[in-house]
Amino acid sequence: MPEFLAPHGADVERDDVGHPLVRPQLIATDLDGTIIPYSETHTGYVSPRTLDAFAAAIDAGIHVAFVTGRPMRWMTALTPVLGSMGPAIVSNGAIIYDMNTDRVLEAHPMDHNLVADVTNELRSLFSGAIFGAETLTGLIMEPEFIAASSRAAARKVDLAAAATKEPTDTVAVRSSRWIEVNRITDRLAEHPKVVKLMVKVNGHDPDELLLAVRSHFGSLVQVTHSVPGVALLEISRGDIHKASTLADYAASLGVHANDVVAFGDQRNDEQMLRWAGTGYAVESGNPALFVQADVVAPACDDDGVAKMIEHLLTLPE
């Protein structure tokens, strides 16, 4: 699979703003910063207006998919809110996850040796690099990967998520534990199913760091970032990103890319917005995403996605 899927939408008829003239068949949306305000990332709050818009889309026969950089560990708390609406494509496309049953439906982990090679090479390039790795069983991290001030709150989220699980013999039970090690490569043999490698290099501009690391590795791995103002890069297999997994999911539904609308706010959404027939970037997001989008939607805090869906529902089928 190529690093960048072919863009779509050239044949989509649009109004003067850039909206399609026909109702979509699939709505794909990022979560944090797109429908979850950054001030509510820890709670997972989604506004009633946004929830009503998604419910109306589903009632109209439109499929919905949530496509996020979040790990599975962060999704359980969203199950009462979003679980009935659609599947979750998490870890930037590395996993398709059923929130209702806590099951991994599809996973695309990185090769153990690739993780080790990329980690070692980045460490040689950036002496202050700090690493974390999301696996199918939890988070492996080096000291200071998560600031001490943030750990207590994050642990409460993980513990609360773990407490809500009701495992059965058909459910893929996962551990929410954190494993702290001096170097993540020391424990990769025990936890080889890495779905997202993360590197933090404090003191660097996030976009400049992203471009430098992308240039260094080329198509060997996917490199992106999603946290505003933080020099934290997220790395996946070279053939895996939000767009690649969304494309496969859409194909399984028999939906062409031209009939997909996608919403996002950060650099990890750029391929998804370019691949979809119509891409919407929320105006509160990274300005670099605006050039990838057909429409710049109102800000997340202003229910921008809900407003766009409400408009799309007025269109003919």
LUMKOLLO-416701 format. One record per residue (C-alpha): residue number from 0; chain; x, z, y. Coordinates in steps of 0.1 Angstrom, whole numbers, plus 5000, padded with zeros to 4 digits. Each point is the difference from the previous one (the first is absolute). Layout:
% residues N
DRENNU     i   ch      X      Z      Y
DRENNU   NUM    A      X      Z      Y
...
This chain:
% residues 317
DRENNU     i   ch      X      Z      Y
DRENNU     0    A   5000   5000   5000
DRENNU     1    A   5015   4991   5034
DRENNU     2    A   5009   5027   5025
DRENNU     3    A   4973   4988   5024
DRENNU     4    A   4968   4986   4987
DRENNU     5    A   4987   4968   5016
DRENNU     6    A   4979   5008   5031
DRENNU     7    A   4964   4990   5000
DRENNU     8    A   4973   4995   5026
DRENNU     9    A   5011   4967   5014
DRENNU    10    A   4967   4985   4988
DRENNU    11    A   4978   5030   5010
DRENNU    12    A   4976   4991   5027
DRENNU    13    A   5002   5025   5028
DRENNU    14    A   4983   5010   5033
DRENNU    15    A   5019   5002   5033
DRENNU    16    A   5012   5036   4992
DRENNU    17    A   5013   4991   4965
DRENNU    18    A   4973   5014   4978
DRENNU    19    A   4989   4979   4971
DRENNU    20    A   4966   4983   5003
DRENNU    21    A   4990   5009   4965
DRENNU    22    A   4996   5035   4984
DRENNU    23    A   5030   5010   4979
DRENNU    24    A   4998   5008   4963
DRENNU    25    A   5027   5027   5000
DRENNU    26    A   5011   5025   5026
DRENNU    27    A   5035   5015   4995
DRENNU    28    A   5011   5028   5023
DRENNU    29    A   5030   5023   5005
DRENNU    30    A   4992   5037   5004
DRENNU    31    A   5023   5020   5023
DRENNU    32    A   5000   4988   5036
DRENNU    33    A   4973   4974   4991
DRENNU    34    A   4970   5019   4989
DRENNU    35    A   5015   5035   4999
DRENNU    36    A   5014   5011   5034
DRENNU    37    A   5036   5012   4999
DRENNU    38    A   4988   5034   5013
DRENNU    39    A   4979   5002   4968
DRENNU    40    A   5025   4988   4974
DRENNU    41    A   5002   5035   4984
DRENNU    42    A   4962   5002   4998
DRENNU    43    A   4991   4964   4990
DRENNU    44    A   4972   5000   5025
DRENNU    45    A   4981   4967   5003
DRENNU    46    A   4973   4998   5027
DRENNU    47    A   4963   4998   4990
DRENNU    48    A   4998   4967   5018
DRENNU    49    A   5028   4985   4979
DRENNU    50    A   4985   5014   4968
DRENNU    51    A   4966   4985   5009
DRENNU    52    A   5016   4966   5007
DRENNU    53    A   5017   4999   4966
DRENNU    54    A   4967   5012   4983
DRENNU    55    A   4981   4972   5018
DRENNU    56    A   5026   4974   4989
DRENNU    57    A   4997   5011   4964
DRENNU    58    A   4962   4999   5002
DRENNU    59    A   5004   4964   5013
DRENNU    60    A   5019   4991   4968
DRENNU    61    A   5035   5001   5016
DRENNU    62    A   5029   5014   4980
DRENNU    63    A   5022   5027   5015
DRENNU    64    A   5036   5009   4992
DRENNU    65    A   5021   5027   5016
DRENNU    66    A   5037   4989   5002
DRENNU    67    A   5024   5027   5011
DRENNU    68    A   5036   5012   4999
DRENNU    69    A   4987   5034   4990
DRENNU    70    A   5010   5013   4966
DRENNU    71    A   4975   5010   4974
DRENNU    72    A   5006   5036   5008
DRENNU    73    A   4983   4996   5033
DRENNU    74    A   4969   4982   4987
DRENNU    75    A   4981   5027   4982
DRENNU    76    A   4988   5016   5032
DRENNU    77    A   4985   4967   5010
DRENNU    78    A   4980   4996   4968
DRENNU    79    A   4968   5017   5013
DRENNU    80    A   5001   4978   5031
DRENNU    81    A   5013   4966   4987
DRENNU    82    A   5000   5001   4962
DRENNU    83    A   4967   4983   4995
DRENNU    84    A   5008   4971   5023
DRENNU    85    A   5029   4982   4984
DRENNU    86    A   5033   5002   4982
DRENNU    87    A   5032   5013   5017
DRENNU    88    A   5031   4978   5001
DRENNU    89    A   5026   5027   5008
DRENNU    90    A   5038   5003   5005
DRENNU    91    A   5000   4966   5018
DRENNU    92    A   4986   4981   4971
DRENNU    93    A   5020   5016   4972
DRENNU    94    A   4969   5017   4985
DRENNU    95    A   4962   4993   4996
DRENNU    96    A   4985   5034   4997
DRENNU    97    A   4964   5011   4992
DRENNU    98    A   4994   5031   5021
DRENNU    99    A   4969   5010   4981
DRENNU   100    A   5017   5003   4966
DRENNU   101    A   5036   5007   5012
DRENNU   102    A   5011   4970   4979
DRENNU   103    A   5028   4975   5007
DRENNU   104    A   4984   4967   4993
DRENNU   105    A   5031   4979   5007
DRENNU   106    A   5036   5010   5009
DRENNU   107    A   5031   4980   5011
DRENNU   108    A   5030   5025   4999
DRENNU   109    A   5035   4990   5010
DRENNU   110    A   5027   4996   4974
DRENNU   111    A   5020   5032   4996
DRENNU   112    A   5033   4982   5006
DRENNU   113    A   4986   4983   5031
DRENNU   114    A   4990   5033   5015
DRENNU   115    A   5035   5014   4994
DRENNU   116    A   5018   4969   5013
DRENNU   117    A   4979   4999   5032
DRENNU   118    A   5003   5037   5006
DRENNU   119    A   5038   5000   4996
DRENNU   120    A   5004   4969   5022
DRENNU   121    A   4978   5015   5028
DRENNU   122    A   5020   5033   4998
DRENNU   123    A   5032   4980   5006
DRENNU   124    A   4984   4982   5030
DRENNU   125    A   4986   5031   5016
DRENNU   126    A   5019   5032   4995
DRENNU   127    A   4970   5022   5011
DRENNU   128    A   4975   4984   4977
DRENNU   129    A   4975   5023   4983
DRENNU   130    A   4979   4988   4970
DRENNU   131    A   4967   5006   4984
DRENNU   132    A   4983   4981   4971
DRENNU   133    A   4963   4999   4991
DRENNU   134    A   4996   4998   4962
DRENNU   135    A   4970   4999   4977
DRENNU   136    A   5005   5037   4996
DRENNU   137    A   5006   5012   5035
DRENNU   138    A   5027   5001   5027
DRENNU   139    A   5037   5003   4996
DRENNU   140    A   5018   5009   5032
DRENNU   141    A   5033   5010   5014
DRENNU   142    A   5003   5031   5023
DRENNU   143    A   4987   4993   5035
DRENNU   144    A   4981   4969   4990
DRENNU   145    A   4969   5019   5011
DRENNU   146    A   5006   5024   5029
DRENNU   147    A   4996   5037   4991
DRENNU   148    A   4973   5003   5026
DRENNU   149    A   4979   4973   4983
DRENNU   150    A   5004   5012   4964
DRENNU   151    A   4976   5029   4999
DRENNU   152    A   4971   4979   5013
DRENNU   153    A   5008   4971   4977
DRENNU   154    A   5003   5023   4970
DRENNU   155    A   4965   5014   5007
DRENNU   156    A   4987   4964   4999
DRENNU   157    A   5016   4994   4967
DRENNU   158    A   4988   5033   4985
DRENNU   159    A   4965   4994   5012
DRENNU   160    A   5001   4965   4985
DRENNU   161    A   5012   5013   4967
DRENNU   162    A   4973   5027   4999
DRENNU   163    A   4972   4974   5002
DRENNU   164    A   5011   4981   4970
DRENNU   165    A   4979   5001   4968
DRENNU   166    A   5021   4983   4974
DRENNU   167    A   4986   4984   4969
DRENNU   168    A   5015   4981   4972
DRENNU   169    A   4993   4967   5019
DRENNU   170    A   5016   5012   5033
DRENNU   171    A   5037   4994   5008
DRENNU   172    A   5009   5035   5010
DRENNU   173    A   5028   5003   5026
DRENNU   174    A   5021   5028   5013
DRENNU   175    A   4998   5006   5037
DRENNU   176    A   5033   5020   5000
DRENNU   177    A   5029   4993   5022
DRENNU   178    A   5035   4997   4985
DRENNU   179    A   5028   5008   5024
DRENNU   180    A   5035   4988   4990
DRENNU   181    A   5033   4996   5018
DRENNU   182    A   4999   4963   4993
DRENNU   183    A   4969   4981   4986
DRENNU   184    A   5023   4979   4978
DRENNU   185    A   5008   5032   4980
DRENNU   186    A   4964   5001   4987
DRENNU   187    A   4990   4964   4997
DRENNU   188    A   5005   4999   4962
DRENNU   189    A   4974   5028   4997
DRENNU   190    A   4976   4983   5024
DRENNU   191    A   5006   4962   4996
DRENNU   192    A   4965   4988   5012
DRENNU   193    A   5009   4998   5037
DRENNU   194    A   4974   4981   5019
DRENNU   195    A   5013   5005   5035
DRENNU   196    A   5035   5009   5011
DRENNU   197    A   5003   5015   5035
DRENNU   198    A   5030   5005   5023
DRENNU   199    A   5001   5019   5032
DRENNU   200    A   5028   4994   5025
DRENNU   201    A   4996   5023   5030
DRENNU   202    A   5010   4987   5034
DRENNU   203    A   4992   4964   4994
DRENNU   204    A   4973   4978   5015
DRENNU   205    A   4975   4994   4972
DRENNU   206    A   4995   4962   5007
DRENNU   207    A   5038   4994   5004
DRENNU   208    A   5007   5019   4968
DRENNU   209    A   4973   4980   4982
DRENNU   210    A   5015   4967   5011
DRENNU   211    A   5035   5010   4991
DRENNU   212    A   4991   5011   4965
DRENNU   213    A   4977   4970   4994
DRENNU   214    A   5029   4977   5010
DRENNU   215    A   5024   5019   4977
DRENNU   216    A   4979   4998   4969
DRENNU   217    A   4982   4968   5005
DRENNU   218    A   4973   4994   4973
DRENNU   219    A   5016   5025   4975
DRENNU   220    A   4975   5027   5012
DRENNU   221    A   4971   5003   5023
DRENNU   222    A   5008   5021   5031
DRENNU   223    A   4975   5013   5025
DRENNU   224    A   4990   5030   5020
DRENNU   225    A   4966   5016   5009
DRENNU   226    A   5007   5032   5019
DRENNU   227    A   5001   4995   5038
DRENNU   228    A   5032   5012   5017
DRENNU   229    A   5016   5012   4968
DRENNU   230    A   5030   4982   4985
DRENNU   231    A   4986   5001   4965
DRENNU   232    A   5001   4968   4979
DRENNU   233    A   4979   4994   4969
DRENNU   234    A   5014   4978   4973
DRENNU   235    A   4983   4983   4970
DRENNU   236    A   5008   4974   4975
DRENNU   237    A   5008   4966   5014
DRENNU   238    A   4967   4985   4989
DRENNU   239    A   4977   5029   5009
DRENNU   240    A   4983   5006   5034
DRENNU   241    A   4965   5006   5012
DRENNU   242    A   4992   4963   5001
DRENNU   243    A   5012   4992   4965
DRENNU   244    A   4979   5026   4983
DRENNU   245    A   4970   4993   5023
DRENNU   246    A   5003   4963   4991
DRENNU   247    A   4998   5009   4963
DRENNU   248    A   4971   5023   5005
DRENNU   249    A   4981   4974   5020
DRENNU   250    A   5007   4974   4973
DRENNU   251    A   4985   5023   4974
DRENNU   252    A   4968   5000   5021
DRENNU   253    A   5000   4963   5004
DRENNU   254    A   5005   5003   5038
DRENNU   255    A   5022   4975   5018
DRENNU   256    A   5024   5013   5027
DRENNU   257    A   4980   4981   5027
DRENNU   258    A   4971   5023   4992
DRENNU   259    A   5020   5032   5005
DRENNU   260    A   5003   5020   5032
DRENNU   261    A   5028   5025   5003
DRENNU   262    A   5006   5029   5024
DRENNU   263    A   5033   5017   5008
DRENNU   264    A   5022   5017   5026
DRENNU   265    A   5036   5001   4988
DRENNU   266    A   5028   4978   4987
DRENNU   267    A   4990   5007   4964
DRENNU   268    A   4968   4981   5007
DRENNU   269    A   5016   4968   5014
DRENNU   270    A   5000   4980   4968
DRENNU   271    A   4964   5011   4992
DRENNU   272    A   4988   4989   5034
DRENNU   273    A   5018   4967   4997
DRENNU   274    A   4988   4993   4965
DRENNU   275    A   4963   5008   5006
DRENNU   276    A   4977   4973   5014
DRENNU   277    A   4995   5022   5031
DRENNU   278    A   5023   5028   5010
DRENNU   279    A   4991   5028   5024
DRENNU   280    A   5026   5022   5016
DRENNU   281    A   4988   5031   5018
DRENNU   282    A   5012   5002   5036
DRENNU   283    A   5013   5036   4994
DRENNU   284    A   5025   4987   4974
DRENNU   285    A   5035   4984   5002
DRENNU   286    A   5000   4971   5025
DRENNU   287    A   5022   4981   4976
DRENNU   288    A   4969   4996   4978
DRENNU   289    A   4979   4983   5027
DRENNU   290    A   5017   4967   4995
DRENNU   291    A   4991   5001   4963
DRENNU   292    A   4963   5006   5008
DRENNU   293    A   4972   4976   5008
DRENNU   294    A   4982   5028   5020
DRENNU   295    A   5012   5032   5016
DRENNU   296    A   4973   5025   4994
DRENNU   297    A   4992   5031   5020
DRENNU   298    A   5021   5031   4993
DRENNU   299    A   4996   5022   4969
DRENNU   300    A   4988   5029   5021
DRENNU   301    A   4973   4977   5015
DRENNU   302    A   4986   4990   4966
DRENNU   303    A   5015   4966   5003
DRENNU   304    A   4996   4991   4963
DRENNU   305    A   4964   5011   5000
DRENNU   306    A   4993   4978   5031
DRENNU   307    A   5015   4970   4983
DRENNU   308    A   4981   5005   4968
DRENNU   309    A   4967   5004   5019
DRENNU   310    A   5007   4967   5016
DRENNU   311    A   5009   4983   4967
DRENNU   312    A   4967   5012   4985
DRENNU   313    A   4981   4980   5026
DRENNU   314    A   5016   4968   4987
DRENNU   315    A   4982   4976   4975
DRENNU   316    A   5011   5000   4964
